[in-house]
Each structure stands twice: as C-alpha cells, then as structure tokens.
Amino acid sequence: MHHSRLSTLMIDCLDDQFDASFSFWSEALGLPARRRPARNQRYVTLGKIEAPLFVRLQRVPDDPGYHLDIESDDIPAEVARLELHGARNKRRVKRWWVVQDPSGNAFCVIRPESDDFPGNANSWDPRGALAK
C-alpha cells in the first residue's frame, strides 16, 4: 500500500527576475515567506494554502503548459492590486483576465468557484494591502 496527493504548485521563474517574482507571488497569494531567498537558492517555499485546490485540464490549440487561477469577488480590483506588485495585464477573456507575473508566467483572475468562497480567502483593503 502507498499514498499520494498533490503536493506542490511549482512556479518556474526566470533567474534574472527571481527576486521580483518572489516578491510578486508572496504579495499576490498573501503568503509572506519567513526569509528572502539567498542568491544561489534554487527553491523557495512561500507557504501552505489551506483552501480547496481544483485540478483541471484545459484544451488549448498550442503552447501547452501549467498555470494557476486566482478567484476573486472583484476581478478589476484584484487585477489592479496584482499590477501594483509587478503583474502585467495581458487580456480579458469572457468573464476573466489573463495576467503575467514578472517572469512572464501567465495566470488567470477568475470569478469565485469554490463552494465556500470567501472562506479561507485573503481579505484585501482598498489600497491592496492584506487586511488583518
């Protein structure tokens, strides 16, 4: 007998954008790491997400890869908050936005899909700071 489960969402970041990507994802996900990564440190763990995590397959015509979705009850405010931390807004698609992190990784900002939303969600104040 053995056990397995989804363990990690790994976000590949360009070496020359690693510090910017570290700051961005820490702020974007509300997961401040305990310490900044060392210059030669290849992996940094930001934290553990205690919310439901969906695993989905998506059909695409080209350029396959991995991405994540951030659900929000105010998509324009969330995109604006992410842009303050270094995201680049790529395009709107139907009811969601495709955004890029500082390394160029695409991800989506979507409407809430979790049954218990906003349970386990971060709360952000109007300035985009994590609310206490």
ABEGO torsion letter per residue (X at the ends): XBBBBBABBBBBBBAAAAAAAAAAAAAAAGBBBABBBBAABABBBAEBBABBBBBBBBBBABGBEBBBBBBBABAAAAAAAAAAAGBBBABBBEABBBBBBAAGBBBBBBBBABAAOABGBBBBBAAGBBBX
